Amino acid sequence: MIFKTKDRTKELLDNIWCDDYYIVAAGESAPTEKDIKAFAKRQGVKFSKEYIAHSSNYFGGLYLEVKEEIWPRAKAGDVGPFWSFLYGITTYAYSDEAPDWMNIEIVTSEFNEMGHNVVPILKVMGDSDVYCFDQNGSIVQWSHELDEFEPYDGDFYDLLSYEIQELEQRRLKKIEKA
């Protein structure tokens, strides 16, 4: 019997969940594993089984933010420490209904146009750097300033857990400073 990799996204979200958060996810419109693997093949990259489990389940295409009434968004000209602009995270969505900035096909095309054969998988809102899968199935972080990729040492759930926990720490810091 072949064991299917379990989606751990809900478990990770349950560790931080409170009414200060707003979430949107694929829900019933999540793509199938077959669709995700076909997309990876077309792009010439490999996806990990953890990423496929996340993306093909209810919480795939995740958008998680601290509600604006808790964390007011910066306006043009606002200054502050870098962390104070990082109010959410997203894993790119496979749905045509997703906004362009969150649609994996559109964002992947933008990276391809820059000459990079990667697929973006996770972004911290307010940060221009993006986590991607490369041709070898490794997670790398693209630096927008250097236009370079740095390897990430961990699997997809390590990354998602890390970024969710970092968001929670920023939320607590924001509340403390309010």
Long-range contacts (C-beta under 8 A, 24 or more apart in sequence): 4-53, 5-49, 5-50, 5-52, 5-53, 6-53, 7-53, 7-54, 7-56, 7-57, 7-58, 7-59, 8-50, 8-53, 8-54, 8-157, 8-160, 9-54, 9-57, 9-58, 9-59, 9-60, 9-62, 9-160, 10-58, 10-59, 12-157, 12-160, 12-161, 12-164, 13-59, 13-64, 13-164, 15-164, 15-165, 15-168, 16-164, 16-165, 16-167, 16-168, 19-67, 20-66, 20-67, 20-70, 20-171, 20-175, 21-64, 21-65, 21-66, 21-67, 21-171, 22-64, 22-65, 22-66, 22-67, 23-62, 23-63, 23-64, 23-65, 24-61, 24-62, 24-63, 25-58, 25-59, 25-60, 25-61, 25-62, 25-63, 26-55, 26-57, 26-58, 26-59, 26-60, 26-61, 26-93, 26-94, 26-95, 27-58, 28-58, 29-95, 29-97, 30-55, 30-56, 30-57, 30-58, 30-60, 30-61, 30-94, 31-55, 31-56, 31-60, 31-94, 31-95, 32-56, 35-94, 36-94, 39-94, 39-104, 39-105, 39-119, 40-119, 40-133, 43-108, 43-117, 43-119, 44-117, 44-135, 45-117, 45-118, 45-119, 45-133, 45-134, 45-135, 45-137, 46-133, 46-135, 46-136, 46-137, 47-119, 47-133, 47-137, 48-133, 48-137, 48-139, 48-155, 48-156, 50-155, 50-156, 50-157, 51-121, 51-133, 51-156, 54-91, 54-156, 54-157, 54-160, 55-91, 55-94, 60-91, 60-93, 60-94, 61-91, 61-92, 61-93, 61-94, 61-95, 61-98, 61-102, 62-89, 62-90, 62-91, 63-88, 63-89, 63-90, 63-93, 63-102, 64-88, 64-89, 64-90, 64-164, 64-167, 65-89, 65-125, 66-167, 66-170, 66-171, 66-174, 70-171, 70-174, 70-175, 71-171, 71-174, 74-126, 83-170, 83-173, 84-170, 84-174, 85-126, 85-127, 86-124, 86-125, 86-126, 86-127, 86-166, 86-167, 86-170, 87-125, 87-126, 87-167, 87-170, 88-124, 88-125, 88-126, 88-167, 89-122, 89-123, 89-124, 89-125, 89-163, 89-164, 89-167, 90-122, 90-123, 90-125, 91-121, 91-122, 91-160, 92-120, 92-121, 92-122, 92-123, 111-142, 114-147, 116-142, 116-149, 118-142, 118-149, 121-156, 122-159, 122-160, 122-163, 124-163, 124-166, 124-167, 131-159
